[in-house]
Amino acid sequence: MTTLRFNPDLADLLQQHAERGRTDITAADIRAYAAIMARHTAADQLCSDGATAVHDVP
């Protein structure tokens, strides 16, 4: 299985969040989710989950 990995910059995520104007999700939620995703999307982690190739998408 080939995996495409998106690695957005935290500042970009926070800016997108601010532009959306959502009140049900906080900037702290965005930071927490980004941290979780960073921990679980390392290439070795994805390969141990069955990925045979990991490609970063700019």
Secondary structure, 3 states (H helix, E strand, C coil): CEEEEECCCHHHHHHHHHHHCCCCCCHHHHHHHHHHHHHHCCHHHHHHCCCCEEEEEC
